[in-house]
Amino acid sequence: MAGTLQGRRIAILATDGVEQVELTQPRDAVTAEGARTEIISLSEGDFRAMNSDIEPADTFAADTTAAKASASDYDALIMPGGTVNADRLRADPDVVRFVQDIFKAGKPVGVICHGPWALVEADLVRGRTLTSYPSLRTDIRNAGGNIVDQEVVCDQGLVSSRNPDDLPAFCAKIVEEFAEGKHEVHHEGATA
């Protein structure tokens, strides 16, 4: 059965502490439309997801590491949240480089909850409109982003949502944006 994302290869950035439902629901939404997903993590092997940031959930296997990943191998990127996951990812220079390369190539990105922390670290929110979990909003504003409190926001291929309650709208929008493909590269803030 061919879907709207047939033949697309989508990266999912995740490590220990990822909010499980923010990894699984978007992954399932894009694979249902024919995409192939690969999990990029900080190290090889398994990592532990969480439910509501505090309850241990399932383990997932990394397909590759951020150090080995190349943006040219993927058509789009999903960045789930989870406080610990997002904090670990933003501190990794290979993750920052990978995310910057995805944006430079104009590839669509879906980010939810605490996921935007890596975008802040990579200086990729300047001049963009997005939403996030409330505790990140000051960080995004301070990094030059425009914050709105909406279920799902799309700005030139960057899809963002606030929390797991927004997953139905988030998943529908990333499928739509990932089907559209590359967007014009956003240059504002490139001289930061």
N, C-alpha and C positions, 0 to 999 in steps of 0.2 A: 504494500500500500504506500503510494507516494504522497508525501505531505508537502506543505509549503516550504519546509526547510530541508528537503531531500538533498543530500550531497554536502550539506554544511557541516563544518567541524567547529564545535563550540567549546571553549575553555571554561572551566569552573575553578576559581581560585579559592582554596580552602585548606585549613589546617586544624589542629586540636582546638576545640572550643567553638567550632562552627555551629550555628543554630541549625539543627538537622532539617527542619521543615523548609528553611530558606535555601537549603541545598537540594533537597529531594523534589519539592514541587516544581521549581523552575526547570530542573533537569528533566523531570518527567514530561513537562509541557513541551519542551523542545524536541525530545526524543519521540514523542507521540506524533510530531509533525515531520519525522524522518531525519532529524539531525543526529549526528554522532557527538557525544560529549567525552571530554577527557578532564580528569581532575588534576590540577597543578597544585602542588603543595610545597612546603619548605624542605621536606626530606622524603626519601623513598620509604615505602612501607605503609603501614596503617596509621590512621589518626582517629581520635575520638570526637564524635559530635556531641552536642548537648541539647537538652530541651529546656527552654526558658532560662538559658545561661547557667543553670545550676544543677540540673539533673543529668547524669551521664546517659547518653543515648547509644546509638550504634557506632560501629567502627566502619571506616571507608578506606579503600586502598587508593593511594596516589598513583596516577598513571605516569607522571613525570614530576620533575622539580622545577621551581622557578628559575634556577640556575641554568637548566638545560632547555627551557621552553623558548620558542621563538614566535613572536607575534605573527610572522608571515605564515605560520602553519595553521592559523585559526581564522574563522570568519567572524567571530563575535566572542564576547566575554561575559560571564555571569559572576558577580561578586556577592555571595551571601554574607549575612552578618553573623552575629554572635560576638559579644564584647571581646572575649579573649582571642578569638580567631582574628578579628579585625585589627586588634592591637599588635598581635604577632606579625601579621602580614605587612602592616605599614612600616614596621621596623626593619624589614628585610630589603636590602638594596636591589636584589634580583627581582623581587616583586615590583618595586617601584619602577625599575627599568622596563619590565615586561608591560606593565600598565601604560607607561608613557608611550611605548612603541605601538600598542594597540590604538591609542588615541591619535598618534601621529599618522597612522595609516587610515584614519577615518572609520574604523570598524565600530559597529554598535556595541554598547555595553549596558548591561542591566545590573544595578546595584541596589541593595535593600538594607534597611536598618542601620547597623554600624559599619556596613561595607564602605561608605564614602571616606572613612579615615585614610585608606590607602590613596584615594584620589587627592585628598588634602595634602598628604605627604609628598605626592608626585607633582604638586602644583598644577592640578588639572581642573579645579573648580572655578578658577578666576573667570568672571564674566558669564558663567553658566547658571541656569536656574535648575534647582533640584530640591528634593526633600530627603529627609533622613529620620532616624530616631531622634527624639528631642535633645538628648544630651550632646549630640554632635553639632547642633545648629550654630552655636557660637564659633566653633572651629571653622565651619564652612564659611560663615560670614567673614571671619577674620582672614580667611584665605581668598577673599574676593568673590565668593559665590553668592548667589541670590537664593534665599531659602523661602519656600512656600510650604504650607501645611496642607497637603493634598494626598489622596490615596495613591495616585501615580502621576509622575511628571515626566515629560519627554522633551529634551532639548538637544536637537541635532544628533540624534542617535543615542543619547545618554538617557536611559530610562531609570528612574529612581522611585522607591517607595519607602514608607516609614517603618513598617513592622509586619509580623506574620499575618495580621488581620487583612493586610492589603494584597496578599498573595494572589487571589483570583485576578484582580485588575493588573497586577505586575506581570503575571505569567502571560496573560492575553497580550499585553503591550510588547513584551520582549519578543514574542513570536512574530508579531506584526513588524517590529523594527528589524529583527534579524532577517526576516524575509526580504525587506527592502535592501539590505546590504549596506555597503559603504556609504558614508555621508561625506560632505565636504569637510575638509580638515578645519577645525576651529583654531584660529591663530591668535585670538585675543589672549593676552597673558603669556604669550610665548617668550617675551623678553623679561620675564620676572626675575 
